[in-house]
Structures are given as structure tokens and as C-alpha cells.
């Protein structure tokens, strides 16, 4: 399976990469080693020593250098061999490990696995809802035994909420007024549910005390798989700008062709000091993803098998417009990138640049 290479992918939550430790994660079929420099920055390199191909995560950090646990070669943050304890200590000319551009922003560690010269061209996604200055943030990580596009599909079509998530949805979601628009290589799906009575769990979260509300679900997708679902709730008849806001982010990164890393977050701009609410959201959201979304997506992958779902000609429903547009944009972006690579030309036309937030 081809992946879009010239794009920023979520590699980890920042606090997963602990100072003084080596952290590995497979991304886009590539085993990658991460560690923190003494100054706080993050290094990402292939998790493979070029000598006998031992996994570097089985070694140790010596200052800012990684020592291979098999024969003791040490590699600088640039990936270049910096110390050879054998013989006369001469550094082998080919003793270099590939490294990857890494950026950290608002608690997310991003990696660029394409042409490193293009990494500065593309903006790291702007997930402003993760800013602790304005929001209280819940977050988590889930491993999904399915292709990453199936996870994106699930998020782009909120009409499933009434059936898969009875504690979060109602018939109003299925019948909501939906608009779909494309802006460059991004897709936005906006669903409006006027005069809705929220399910009990959400009514508690928003403190609406059973009154009728207007609810908006705005899903924004940008390639390869950066999704924001912004949930806005206000008493019926209110102005949207005055609604309580919950931006949620869903960052989906392929592990392999058929497995995925799913980083989720849920932010709120209200009841910041409510510890009980924060704990309820953490456990409740994790439960929904772990016991409802994940099993269904994995079962879907099992049914689809090792095929691209688009090639099986699925029947479209009203809410599927965003799904099909996102899949089409991703396919074209991958094809442009592959064509540029094959022709030795400029890959800039394939760089996914965008904002989410």
C-alpha cells in the first residue's frame, strides 16, 4: 500500500517520549526510534544499526548519542556514527542511520517521513484546541487493528452515532441538516441538529438540565488523516458563536498497511476546574472509542479483507459525501507524489499543507 510521505504524521503524545529512555514505534511500515535530547528536543531515526541490523532500542543513551546494544557503535542525533570502540576507532563511511524531521506542538510529536527538504514547506497542523491556556484537555491512545482510512471514514460520517453510540446520539443526528464543502485539499462536513434533547450523558456534560438545545457537529479533515470534530451546544434558538465548545482531535497514523495508531483528544472551554467532569470525560470517551468504535472498525476490516474499500463499490448514503471526497483527495495526493518521485521532479505539489483548529 502506498502512503502519502510528504506530510506530517502524529508519531506520539509528547509525554510518551520520556527523557533518558528509548521509545520505538512502527510508522508507515517503518520501525522508528525516538528519544529526547538533554535540551528537550526529540530525535527520530530508523531503529536499526547499519552494522548487523540490531534494533537500536535494545541499546542505551549516552548523553545525546544512541549506543547499539550489540557491538557498541554510537550514533549522533544526526544519525552519523560518532564512536567506534573497535580496532583503531575509525568511523565506517557507511555507518549512518536515517533520521526524520520532528516537530513538537501543543503536546503532539509530529514526524515527516518523506523528502526532508520539504518538511519546512508544510505547516505542522494547528490544533489550537489543545492549548491549555484556553481549554481543559482529555487525551488518549488506541491501537486499531485496521487500515487508517477506515478510522477516518468513521469520523467523517457522524450519522452512525445514533446507532453505534446510543449515549451520544439521537435520531436528530441522523436527520440533521448536513453541508459538505471542500477547501483546497481539506474537507469540511457540518451537521446541524436544531431543537434536540441531548442524551443523558451529554446533558450532564453540558449542564443543560434536560432543556432543548441546538447542536452542531463540524468535522474537518485534512490529509493524510488529521481530523477535528468540533462540537457546539447551546440552548435552542441561540447563536452558534455563543455555544459551549468542545474541539476534539483524532490523529490517525498508519502503523502498517492494515494496522493504525489512533491519538484522540477532547477539549472543553467550560467547567475548567471540575475534576469530576474531567475524570468522567476521560473514562467515558475512552470507553466509547475502545468498546464501540474500535470493535466495529476492526470487524469492518475483517469483512473487507485485504482490499481497498473503495474498490468494492460501497453504496453511498446521504452522509457519505465527506468520506468519498477525502478518499479521492488522498488517492490523488499519493498519485501526484509518486509521479513526481518517479520523474525526479519537485514534490511540492504533493505536500499536504493545511490548518486544523
NUTOR-37093 format. One record per residue (C-alpha): x, y, z; residue number from 1. Coordinates in nm, 3 decimals, padded with zeros to 5 digits. Each point is the difference from the previous one (the first is absolute). Layout:
! NUTOR-37093
<rec X="X" Y="Y" Z="Z" i="NUM"/>
...
//
This chain:
! NUTOR-37093
<rec X="00.000" Y="00.000" Z="00.000" i="1"/>
<rec X="00.123" Y="00.349" Z="-00.084" i="2"/>
<rec X="-00.002" Y="00.271" Z="00.264" i="3"/>
<rec X="00.024" Y="00.375" Z="-00.033" i="4"/>
<rec X="00.359" Y="00.063" Z="00.106" i="5"/>
<rec X="00.032" Y="00.377" Z="-00.025" i="6"/>
<rec X="-00.229" Y="00.077" Z="00.291" i="7"/>
<rec X="00.012" Y="00.035" Z="00.377" i="8"/>
<rec X="-00.118" Y="-00.305" Z="00.194" i="9"/>
<rec X="-00.070" Y="-00.021" Z="00.371" i="10"/>
<rec X="00.270" Y="-00.229" Z="00.139" i="11"/>
<rec X="-00.070" Y="00.020" Z="00.372" i="12"/>
<rec X="-00.135" Y="00.211" Z="00.278" i="13"/>
<rec X="00.295" Y="00.199" Z="00.127" i="14"/>
<rec X="-00.009" Y="-00.160" Z="00.345" i="15"/>
<rec X="00.044" Y="-00.347" Z="-00.152" i="16"/>
<rec X="00.361" Y="00.089" Z="-00.083" i="17"/>
<rec X="00.159" Y="00.008" Z="00.344" i="18"/>
<rec X="00.341" Y="00.167" Z="00.061" i="19"/>
<rec X="00.278" Y="-00.255" Z="00.036" i="20"/>
<rec X="-00.196" Y="-00.281" Z="-00.168" i="21"/>
<rec X="-00.023" Y="-00.146" Z="-00.349" i="22"/>
<rec X="-00.347" Y="-00.026" Z="-00.153" i="23"/>
<rec X="-00.089" Y="-00.196" Z="-00.313" i="24"/>
<rec X="-00.309" Y="00.009" Z="-00.219" i="25"/>
<rec X="-00.071" Y="-00.141" Z="-00.345" i="26"/>
<rec X="-00.130" Y="00.267" Z="-00.237" i="27"/>
<rec X="-00.082" Y="-00.050" Z="-00.370" i="28"/>
<rec X="00.155" Y="-00.349" Z="00.012" i="29"/>
<rec X="00.322" Y="00.147" Z="00.144" i="30"/>
<rec X="00.146" Y="-00.077" Z="00.342" i="31"/>
<rec X="00.094" Y="00.339" Z="00.148" i="32"/>
<rec X="00.201" Y="00.081" Z="00.314" i="33"/>
<rec X="-00.075" Y="00.316" Z="00.200" i="34"/>
<rec X="00.185" Y="00.163" Z="00.286" i="35"/>
<rec X="00.031" Y="00.336" Z="00.170" i="36"/>
<rec X="00.314" Y="00.209" Z="-00.009" i="37"/>
<rec X="00.126" Y="00.140" Z="00.326" i="38"/>
<rec X="-00.127" Y="00.338" Z="-00.121" i="39"/>
<rec X="-00.351" Y="-00.137" Z="-00.041" i="40"/>
<rec X="-00.024" Y="-00.045" Z="-00.378" i="41"/>
<rec X="-00.097" Y="-00.331" Z="-00.160" i="42"/>
<rec X="00.202" Y="-00.214" Z="-00.241" i="43"/>
<rec X="-00.154" Y="-00.258" Z="-00.235" i="44"/>
<rec X="00.210" Y="-00.253" Z="-00.190" i="45"/>
<rec X="-00.029" Y="-00.345" Z="-00.152" i="46"/>
<rec X="00.007" Y="-00.257" Z="00.277" i="47"/>
<rec X="00.276" Y="-00.200" Z="-00.165" i="48"/>
<rec X="00.377" Y="00.003" Z="00.038" i="49"/>
<rec X="00.169" Y="-00.008" Z="-00.345" i="50"/>
<rec X="00.261" Y="-00.250" Z="00.124" i="51"/>
<rec X="-00.196" Y="-00.319" Z="00.071" i="52"/>
<rec X="-00.346" Y="00.159" Z="-00.004" i="53"/>
<rec X="-00.061" Y="-00.040" Z="00.371" i="54"/>
<rec X="-00.294" Y="00.207" Z="00.129" i="55"/>
<rec X="00.140" Y="00.312" Z="00.159" i="56"/>
<rec X="-00.271" Y="00.016" Z="00.265" i="57"/>
<rec X="00.177" Y="-00.293" Z="00.168" i="58"/>
<rec X="00.300" Y="00.226" Z="00.060" i="59"/>
<rec X="00.025" Y="00.307" Z="00.222" i="60"/>
<rec X="00.043" Y="00.375" Z="-00.001" i="61"/>
<rec X="00.341" Y="00.145" Z="00.073" i="62"/>
<rec X="-00.056" Y="00.372" Z="00.024" i="63"/>
<rec X="-00.171" Y="00.090" Z="-00.326" i="64"/>
<rec X="00.133" Y="-00.305" Z="-00.186" i="65"/>
<rec X="-00.152" Y="-00.345" Z="-00.045" i="66"/>
<rec X="00.228" Y="-00.293" Z="00.071" i="67"/>
<rec X="-00.085" Y="-00.323" Z="-00.181" i="68"/>
<rec X="-00.045" Y="-00.277" Z="00.255" i="69"/>
<rec X="00.165" Y="-00.260" Z="-00.224" i="70"/>
<rec X="00.346" Y="00.137" Z="-00.087" i="71"/>
<rec X="00.009" Y="00.343" Z="00.161" i="72"/>
<rec X="-00.002" Y="00.230" Z="-00.304" i="73"/>
<rec X="-00.133" Y="00.341" Z="00.100" i="74"/>
<rec X="-00.211" Y="00.226" Z="-00.219" i="75"/>
<rec X="-00.044" Y="00.374" Z="00.029" i="76"/>
<rec X="-00.343" Y="00.168" Z="-00.030" i="77"/>
<rec X="00.082" Y="00.057" Z="-00.368" i="78"/>
<rec X="00.018" Y="-00.378" Z="-00.049" i="79"/>
<rec X="00.374" Y="00.008" Z="-00.071" i="80"/>
<rec X="00.222" Y="-00.249" Z="00.184" i="81"/>
<rec X="00.187" Y="00.200" Z="00.262" i="82"/>
<rec X="00.191" Y="-00.274" Z="00.180" i="83"/>
<rec X="00.143" Y="-00.339" Z="-00.099" i="84"/>
<rec X="00.149" Y="-00.190" Z="00.296" i="85"/>
<rec X="00.165" Y="-00.262" Z="-00.224" i="86"/>
<rec X="00.354" Y="-00.011" Z="-00.143" i="87"/>
<rec X="00.149" Y="00.341" Z="-00.074" i="88"/>
<rec X="-00.338" Y="00.167" Z="00.052" i="89"/>
<rec X="-00.033" Y="00.103" Z="-00.363" i="90"/>
<rec X="-00.359" Y="00.099" Z="-00.081" i="91"/>
<rec X="-00.143" Y="-00.214" Z="-00.284" i="92"/>
<rec X="-00.102" Y="00.221" Z="-00.291" i="93"/>
<rec X="-00.340" Y="-00.164" Z="-00.037" i="94"/>
<rec X="-00.081" Y="-00.014" Z="00.369" i="95"/>
<rec X="-00.293" Y="00.237" Z="-00.016" i="96"/>
<rec X="-00.357" Y="-00.040" Z="00.120" i="97"/>
<rec X="-00.281" Y="00.179" Z="-00.179" i="98"/>
<rec X="-00.160" Y="00.276" Z="00.206" i="99"/>
<rec X="-00.334" Y="00.177" Z="-00.040" i="100"/>
<rec X="-00.114" Y="00.359" Z="00.057" i="101"/>
<rec X="-00.194" Y="00.030" Z="00.325" i="102"/>
<rec X="-00.203" Y="00.288" Z="00.141" i="103"/>
<rec X="-00.185" Y="00.031" Z="00.330" i="104"/>
<rec X="-00.303" Y="00.220" Z="00.038" i="105"/>
<rec X="-00.255" Y="00.016" Z="00.282" i="106"/>
<rec X="00.089" Y="-00.341" Z="00.133" i="107"/>
<rec X="00.011" Y="-00.188" Z="-00.333" i="108"/>
<rec X="00.321" Y="-00.139" Z="-00.149" i="109"/>
<rec X="-00.021" Y="00.016" Z="-00.381" i="110"/>
<rec X="00.223" Y="-00.185" Z="-00.247" i="111"/>
<rec X="00.070" Y="00.061" Z="-00.370" i="112"/>
<rec X="00.085" Y="-00.323" Z="-00.184" i="113"/>
<rec X="00.036" Y="00.140" Z="-00.351" i="114"/>
<rec X="00.255" Y="00.231" Z="-00.161" i="115"/>
<rec X="00.160" Y="00.185" Z="00.296" i="116"/>
<rec X="00.067" Y="00.304" Z="-00.218" i="117"/>
<rec X="-00.376" Y="00.055" Z="-00.024" i="118"/>
<rec X="-00.075" Y="-00.025" Z="00.371" i="119"/>
<rec X="00.030" Y="00.375" Z="00.051" i="120"/>
<rec X="-00.235" Y="00.069" Z="-00.290" i="121"/>
<rec X="-00.299" Y="-00.165" Z="00.166" i="122"/>
<rec X="-00.152" Y="00.142" Z="00.315" i="123"/>
<rec X="-00.029" Y="-00.227" Z="00.301" i="124"/>
<rec X="-00.377" Y="-00.032" Z="00.059" i="125"/>
<rec X="-00.127" Y="00.275" Z="00.229" i="126"/>
<rec X="-00.203" Y="-00.175" Z="00.270" i="127"/>
<rec X="-00.079" Y="00.310" Z="00.201" i="128"/>
<rec X="-00.256" Y="-00.184" Z="00.211" i="129"/>
<rec X="00.289" Y="-00.176" Z="00.177" i="130"/>
<rec X="00.125" Y="00.329" Z="00.143" i="131"/>
<rec X="-00.030" Y="-00.030" Z="00.380" i="132"/>
<rec X="-00.030" Y="00.376" Z="00.024" i="133"/>
<rec X="-00.353" Y="-00.019" Z="-00.141" i="134"/>
<rec X="-00.113" Y="-00.359" Z="00.044" i="135"/>
<rec X="-00.007" Y="-00.290" Z="00.239" i="136"/>
<rec X="00.124" Y="-00.303" Z="-00.193" i="137"/>
<rec X="-00.068" Y="-00.372" Z="00.025" i="138"/>
<rec X="00.206" Y="-00.226" Z="-00.225" i="139"/>
<rec X="00.089" Y="-00.360" Z="-00.071" i="140"/>
<rec X="00.147" Y="-00.255" Z="-00.238" i="141"/>
<rec X="-00.159" Y="-00.308" Z="-00.157" i="142"/>
<rec X="00.154" Y="-00.265" Z="-00.223" i="143"/>
<rec X="-00.242" Y="-00.098" Z="-00.278" i="144"/>
<rec X="00.033" Y="-00.327" Z="-00.188" i="145"/>
<rec X="-00.124" Y="00.155" Z="-00.324" i="146"/>
<rec X="00.108" Y="00.229" Z="-00.284" i="147"/>
<rec X="00.023" Y="00.366" Z="00.098" i="148"/>
<rec X="-00.248" Y="00.117" Z="-00.266" i="149"/>
<rec X="-00.277" Y="-00.200" Z="00.163" i="150"/>
<rec X="00.058" Y="00.201" Z="00.317" i="151"/>
<rec X="-00.024" Y="00.325" Z="-00.199" i="152"/>
<rec X="-00.318" Y="-00.122" Z="-00.170" i="153"/>
<rec X="-00.158" Y="-00.064" Z="00.338" i="154"/>
<rec X="00.074" Y="00.353" Z="00.118" i="155"/>
<rec X="-00.108" Y="00.177" Z="-00.319" i="156"/>
<rec X="-00.348" Y="-00.154" Z="00.010" i="157"/>
<rec X="-00.168" Y="00.088" Z="00.328" i="158"/>
<rec X="-00.334" Y="-00.154" Z="-00.104" i="159"/>
<rec X="00.112" Y="-00.327" Z="00.163" i="160"/>
<rec X="-00.009" Y="00.158" Z="00.346" i="161"/>
<rec X="-00.368" Y="-00.074" Z="00.063" i="162"/>
<rec X="00.060" Y="-00.373" Z="-00.052" i="163"/>
<rec X="00.355" Y="-00.070" Z="00.116" i="164"/>
<rec X="00.004" Y="00.255" Z="00.286" i="165"/>
<rec X="-00.345" Y="00.013" Z="00.164" i="166"/>
<rec X="00.142" Y="00.204" Z="00.290" i="167"/>
<rec X="00.115" Y="00.273" Z="-00.241" i="168"/>
<rec X="-00.251" Y="00.008" Z="-00.282" i="169"/>
<rec X="-00.366" Y="00.017" Z="-00.081" i="170"/>
<rec X="-00.221" Y="-00.007" Z="-00.307" i="171"/>
<rec X="00.068" Y="00.373" Z="-00.029" i="172"/>
<rec X="00.358" Y="-00.081" Z="-00.108" i="173"/>
<rec X="-00.119" Y="-00.229" Z="-00.279" i="174"/>
<rec X="-00.248" Y="00.262" Z="-00.122" i="175"/>
<rec X="00.228" Y="00.301" Z="00.053" i="176"/>
<rec X="00.047" Y="00.263" Z="-00.268" i="177"/>
<rec X="00.334" Y="-00.084" Z="-00.164" i="178"/>
<rec X="00.226" Y="00.205" Z="-00.223" i="179"/>
<rec X="00.325" Y="-00.122" Z="-00.156" i="180"/>
<rec X="00.266" Y="00.224" Z="-00.146" i="181"/>
<rec X="00.353" Y="-00.038" Z="-00.128" i="182"/>
<rec X="00.261" Y="00.267" Z="00.061" i="183"/>
<rec X="00.319" Y="-00.080" Z="-00.188" i="184"/>
<rec X="00.097" Y="-00.349" Z="00.113" i="185"/>
<rec X="-00.212" Y="00.018" Z="00.315" i="186"/>
<rec X="-00.358" Y="-00.121" Z="00.050" i="187"/>
<rec X="-00.253" Y="00.148" Z="00.242" i="188"/>
<rec X="-00.327" Y="-00.170" Z="00.099" i="189"/>
<rec X="-00.238" Y="00.212" Z="00.210" i="190"/>
<rec X="-00.307" Y="-00.160" Z="00.160" i="191"/>
<rec X="-00.261" Y="00.211" Z="00.182" i="192"/>
<rec X="-00.256" Y="-00.150" Z="00.239" i="193"/>
<rec X="-00.252" Y="00.265" Z="00.110" i="194"/>
<rec X="-00.233" Y="-00.049" Z="00.295" i="195"/>
<rec X="00.164" Y="-00.322" Z="00.119" i="196"/>
<rec X="-00.035" Y="-00.158" Z="00.342" i="197"/>
<rec X="00.346" Y="-00.123" Z="00.089" i="198"/>
<rec X="00.066" Y="-00.354" Z="00.122" i="199"/>
<rec X="00.047" Y="-00.016" Z="00.379" i="200"/>
<rec X="00.381" Y="-00.019" Z="-00.005" i="201"/>
<rec X="00.039" Y="00.305" Z="-00.224" i="202"/>
<rec X="-00.268" Y="00.190" Z="00.188" i="203"/>
<rec X="00.209" Y="-00.043" Z="00.316" i="204"/>
<rec X="00.319" Y="00.108" Z="-00.179" i="205"/>
<rec X="-00.152" Y="00.321" Z="-00.133" i="206"/>
<rec X="-00.221" Y="00.068" Z="00.304" i="207"/>
<rec X="-00.314" Y="00.055" Z="-00.207" i="208"/>
<rec X="-00.237" Y="-00.155" Z="00.257" i="209"/>
<rec X="-00.217" Y="-00.171" Z="-00.258" i="210"/>
<rec X="-00.089" Y="00.311" Z="-00.201" i="211"/>
<rec X="-00.012" Y="-00.004" Z="-00.378" i="212"/>
<rec X="00.327" Y="00.099" Z="-00.165" i="213"/>
<rec X="00.149" Y="00.073" Z="-00.339" i="214"/>
<rec X="00.305" Y="-00.216" Z="-00.074" i="215"/>
<rec X="00.260" Y="00.036" Z="-00.274" i="216"/>
<rec X="00.249" Y="-00.269" Z="-00.106" i="217"/>
<rec X="00.270" Y="00.142" Z="-00.224" i="218"/>
<rec X="00.248" Y="-00.256" Z="-00.134" i="219"/>
<rec X="00.312" Y="00.131" Z="-00.175" i="220"/>
<rec X="00.237" Y="-00.243" Z="-00.173" i="221"/>
<rec X="00.338" Y="00.070" Z="-00.156" i="222"/>
<rec X="00.237" Y="-00.254" Z="-00.153" i="223"/>
<rec X="00.129" Y="-00.241" Z="00.089" i="224"/>
<rec X="-00.225" Y="-00.050" Z="00.304" i="225"/>
<rec X="-00.026" Y="00.303" Z="00.228" i="226"/>
<rec X="-00.358" Y="00.047" Z="00.112" i="227"/>
<rec X="-00.168" Y="00.252" Z="00.224" i="228"/>
<rec X="-00.353" Y="-00.053" Z="00.123" i="229"/>
<rec X="-00.122" Y="00.324" Z="00.154" i="230"/>
<rec X="-00.313" Y="-00.047" Z="00.211" i="231"/>
<rec X="-00.203" Y="00.309" Z="00.085" i="232"/>
<rec X="-00.307" Y="-00.002" Z="00.229" i="233"/>
<rec X="-00.230" Y="00.284" Z="00.101" i="234"/>
<rec X="-00.359" Y="00.042" Z="00.120" i="235"/>
<rec X="-00.239" Y="-00.029" Z="-00.294" i="236"/>
<rec X="-00.019" Y="00.318" Z="-00.205" i="237"/>
<rec X="00.342" Y="00.129" Z="00.111" i="238"/>
<rec X="00.274" Y="00.140" Z="-00.221" i="239"/>
<rec X="00.267" Y="-00.255" Z="-00.086" i="240"/>
<rec X="00.279" Y="00.236" Z="00.102" i="241"/>
<rec X="-00.136" Y="-00.006" Z="00.356" i="242"/>
<rec X="-00.007" Y="-00.380" Z="00.024" i="243"/>
<rec X="00.216" Y="-00.207" Z="00.235" i="244"/>
<rec X="00.292" Y="-00.133" Z="-00.201" i="245"/>
<rec X="00.167" Y="-00.342" Z="00.002" i="246"/>
<rec X="00.268" Y="-00.036" Z="-00.269" i="247"/>
<rec X="00.104" Y="-00.364" Z="-00.023" i="248"/>
<rec X="00.299" Y="-00.118" Z="-00.203" i="249"/>
<rec X="00.052" Y="-00.339" Z="-00.160" i="250"/>
<rec X="00.350" Y="-00.058" Z="-00.139" i="251"/>
<rec X="00.025" Y="-00.327" Z="-00.188" i="252"/>
<rec X="00.338" Y="-00.134" Z="-00.111" i="253"/>
<rec X="00.058" Y="-00.327" Z="-00.185" i="254"/>
<rec X="00.209" Y="-00.251" Z="00.189" i="255"/>
<rec X="-00.009" Y="-00.244" Z="-00.291" i="256"/>
<rec X="-00.226" Y="-00.044" Z="-00.301" i="257"/>
<rec X="-00.264" Y="-00.154" Z="00.225" i="258"/>
<rec X="00.060" Y="00.139" Z="00.350" i="259"/>
<rec X="-00.020" Y="00.354" Z="00.139" i="260"/>
<rec X="00.094" Y="00.232" Z="00.283" i="261"/>
<rec X="-00.293" Y="00.211" Z="00.118" i="262"/>
<rec X="00.075" Y="00.306" Z="00.214" i="263"/>
<rec X="-00.314" Y="00.168" Z="00.134" i="264"/>
<rec X="-00.065" Y="00.309" Z="00.206" i="265"/>
<rec X="-00.305" Y="00.182" Z="00.129" i="266"/>
<rec X="00.019" Y="00.361" Z="00.116" i="267"/>
<rec X="-00.255" Y="00.226" Z="00.163" i="268"/>
<rec X="-00.019" Y="00.375" Z="00.061" i="269"/>
<rec X="-00.232" Y="-00.031" Z="00.301" i="270"/>
<rec X="00.007" Y="-00.148" Z="00.355" i="271"/>
<rec X="00.379" Y="00.008" Z="00.003" i="272"/>
<rec X="00.032" Y="-00.073" Z="00.371" i="273"/>
<rec X="-00.252" Y="-00.285" Z="00.011" i="274"/>
<rec X="00.221" Y="-00.296" Z="00.091" i="275"/>
<rec X="-00.293" Y="-00.243" Z="00.004" i="276"/>
<rec X="-00.106" Y="00.104" Z="-00.350" i="277"/>
<rec X="00.357" Y="-00.037" Z="-00.126" i="278"/>
<rec X="00.022" Y="-00.353" Z="00.134" i="279"/>
<rec X="-00.343" Y="-00.091" Z="-00.134" i="280"/>
<rec X="00.097" Y="00.124" Z="-00.347" i="281"/>
<rec X="00.332" Y="-00.187" Z="00.005" i="282"/>
<rec X="-00.158" Y="-00.333" Z="00.086" i="283"/>
<rec X="-00.316" Y="00.057" Z="-00.205" i="284"/>
<rec X="00.173" Y="00.100" Z="-00.323" i="285"/>
<rec X="00.259" Y="-00.277" Z="00.032" i="286"/>
<rec X="-00.282" Y="-00.250" Z="00.056" i="287"/>
<rec X="-00.189" Y="00.117" Z="-00.310" i="288"/>
<rec X="00.308" Y="-00.029" Z="-00.223" i="289"/>
<rec X="00.124" Y="-00.327" Z="00.150" i="290"/>
<rec X="-00.330" Y="-00.187" Z="00.024" i="291"/>
<rec X="-00.207" Y="00.148" Z="-00.283" i="292"/>
<rec X="00.206" Y="00.160" Z="-00.281" i="293"/>
<rec X="00.305" Y="-00.228" Z="00.012" i="294"/>
<rec X="-00.187" Y="-00.335" Z="-00.006" i="295"/>
<rec X="-00.223" Y="00.113" Z="-00.287" i="296"/>
<rec X="00.289" Y="00.135" Z="-00.210" i="297"/>
<rec X="00.203" Y="-00.316" Z="00.060" i="298"/>
<rec X="-00.300" Y="-00.216" Z="-00.090" i="299"/>
<rec X="-00.046" Y="00.209" Z="-00.313" i="300"/>
<rec X="00.364" Y="-00.062" Z="-00.095" i="301"/>
<rec X="-00.047" Y="-00.372" Z="00.055" i="302"/>
<rec X="-00.300" Y="00.003" Z="-00.231" i="303"/>
<rec X="00.168" Y="00.214" Z="-00.267" i="304"/>
<rec X="00.319" Y="-00.206" Z="00.016" i="305"/>
<rec X="00.321" Y="00.116" Z="-00.162" i="306"/>
<rec X="-00.173" Y="00.226" Z="-00.249" i="307"/>
<rec X="-00.040" Y="00.373" Z="-00.038" i="308"/>
<rec X="-00.364" Y="00.053" Z="00.095" i="309"/>
<rec X="-00.046" Y="00.241" Z="-00.290" i="310"/>
<rec X="00.069" Y="-00.278" Z="-00.250" i="311"/>
<rec X="-00.295" Y="-00.200" Z="00.140" i="312"/>
<rec X="-00.249" Y="00.263" Z="-00.122" i="313"/>
<rec X="-00.183" Y="00.077" Z="00.329" i="314"/>
<rec X="-00.349" Y="00.148" Z="-00.032" i="315"/>
<rec X="-00.010" Y="00.370" Z="00.096" i="316"/>
<rec X="-00.234" Y="00.152" Z="00.258" i="317"/>
<rec X="-00.076" Y="00.368" Z="00.061" i="318"/>
<rec X="00.276" Y="00.041" Z="00.259" i="319"/>
<rec X="00.274" Y="-00.161" Z="-00.207" i="320"/>
<rec X="00.101" Y="00.300" Z="-00.210" i="321"/>
<rec X="00.284" Y="00.100" Z="00.229" i="322"/>
<rec X="00.133" Y="-00.356" Z="00.011" i="323"/>
<rec X="00.019" Y="-00.035" Z="-00.376" i="324"/>
<rec X="00.152" Y="00.346" Z="-00.048" i="325"/>
<rec X="00.272" Y="-00.066" Z="00.258" i="326"/>
<rec X="00.087" Y="-00.336" Z="-00.154" i="327"/>
<rec X="00.017" Y="00.158" Z="-00.346" i="328"/>
<rec X="00.226" Y="00.284" Z="00.119" i="329"/>
<rec X="00.234" Y="-00.243" Z="00.174" i="330"/>
<rec X="00.024" Y="-00.227" Z="-00.305" i="331"/>
<rec X="00.081" Y="00.294" Z="-00.229" i="332"/>
<rec X="00.257" Y="00.140" Z="00.242" i="333"/>
<rec X="00.177" Y="-00.337" Z="00.023" i="334"/>
<rec X="-00.008" Y="-00.036" Z="-00.380" i="335"/>
<rec X="00.146" Y="00.350" Z="-00.052" i="336"/>
<rec X="00.275" Y="-00.072" Z="00.247" i="337"/>
<rec X="00.084" Y="-00.334" Z="-00.164" i="338"/>
<rec X="00.006" Y="00.161" Z="-00.345" i="339"/>
<rec X="00.232" Y="00.277" Z="00.118" i="340"/>
<rec X="00.230" Y="-00.253" Z="00.165" i="341"/>
<rec X="00.011" Y="-00.218" Z="-00.311" i="342"/>
<rec X="00.075" Y="00.299" Z="-00.220" i="343"/>
<rec X="00.260" Y="00.142" Z="00.232" i="344"/>
<rec X="-00.195" Y="00.325" Z="00.015" i="345"/>
<rec X="-00.110" Y="00.235" Z="00.275" i="346"/>
<rec X="-00.223" Y="-00.169" Z="00.256" i="347"/>
<rec X="-00.142" Y="00.325" Z="00.128" i="348"/>
<rec X="-00.331" Y="-00.050" Z="-00.179" i="349"/>
<rec X="-00.054" Y="-00.310" Z="00.211" i="350"/>
<rec X="00.075" Y="00.166" Z="00.333" i="351"/>
<rec X="-00.302" Y="00.006" Z="00.226" i="352"/>
<rec X="-00.021" Y="00.348" Z="00.147" i="353"/>
<rec X="-00.284" Y="00.105" Z="00.219" i="354"/>
<rec X="-00.140" Y="00.112" Z="00.330" i="355"/>
<rec X="-00.234" Y="-00.166" Z="00.240" i="356"/>
<rec X="-00.129" Y="00.197" Z="00.289" i="357"/>
//
